[in-house]
Amino acid sequence: MSHILSARGLELAQTLVRMNTVSANSNLELIGFVSDHLARLGVRSRLTYNADKTKANLFATLGAGKRNGIVVSGHTDTVPWDGQDWSVDPLSAMVQHWPTEGGGPVPVGPADELAALGSPRLYGRGAADMKGFIAIALANAEHFMESESPFAVHFAFSYDEEVGCFGVRELIADMKDQGVKPLACIIGEPTSMVPAIAHKGVYRYRCCVRGKEAHSSLTPQSVNAIEMAARVVGKVRDMAEGFEQNERRYEGFDVPFSTASVGQFHGGIADNVVPRDAAFHYEFRNLPTADAQQMQKEVLAYADRLEGPMKKVAPDAGFSFETICEVPSFLGSASDPITRLAQRLSGEERVTQVAFGTEAGLFKGAGIPTIVCGPGSITQAHQPDEFVTLEQLARCEAFLQGLAKTQTIA
Ligand SMILES: [Zn+2]
């Protein structure tokens, strides 16, 4: 079945892509744009902010007065493009066929004319991950407001997803405070419109080691921070090997067991100085059936055992741990009503599991049945020349228009 993307959907997607909402920046321009757009339709937005009020989540109910609602969720931030080799401006929101003869852009025109040419693409940071989805939701706001469906739709657009799903926690807490109890949640992360029912968790930590400095000829009077850090690094590595060897496989993931890895290591000032300080970052990507917090406890217990001998040499020597992010895994089910609804709306019989983290575990953890299903492919997300095809956006639009007509999710 082929679908035609609305001109308004494309225009809104281009508008959102042109706003720089890299996670390090404010997203208030985008949030302001969306809330103004909704305000013109008579829909009030509820904003929840980060501590210094530079970023906001937006929550809005379309079809107010209906008893229950379905959350349509997306994050507004994007990853940066520093150091990436782009052939187009990441903020250009250019629409073109790719590759083209001679590599040049093809004419930009009305979406339906372009669609007739094959599979044009909208290029730009966030096109697939996930401004395309937010734009199509916004472009169809009236469908949700005027629908005969017994359900309201809640737009839930968050900040700081890409750096640890921080914003949406505020949004979910505020939703609870307001007594909003959604029936289900659809997260439009790029799955090529195939409903995804599981992903791993991402738990990331920083470990700082304080030792005791000395001339390297006097090692017994010192505590070598790098060497102590290395032992904990070795522990993380041992755990990773343990997962690979012993963990019960969860098929459907690229790597069907939990993984652990160390991503950064810093320490030392000179060859002849026993280092006082070292620090490293590591992560666990746990299967939905494995407990990442338990993994971290195992690391803490191991470090604790190393500390006794360190403190005998220097009382203030030891380890300190900080949490960088804890994004819980997500596990839905092929038989969940929301999964079956997503299959019906997308015309897909398949379900999939994805390798990336999303906000799904947080919505599910709040008691809301959740599915991940959105336009574009994750293989384009975070990459140079990120794009989403207009065909994918059109399928997303058909999906959301179908949602507006949905009478039951059972
Ligand atoms: Zn994303």
Boltz pocket constraint, residues with backbone or C-beta under 6 A from the ligand:
constraints:
  - pocket:
      binder: B
      contacts: [[A, 75], [A, 129], [A, 130], [A, 161], [A, 189], [A, 190], [A, 357]]
      max_distance: 6.0
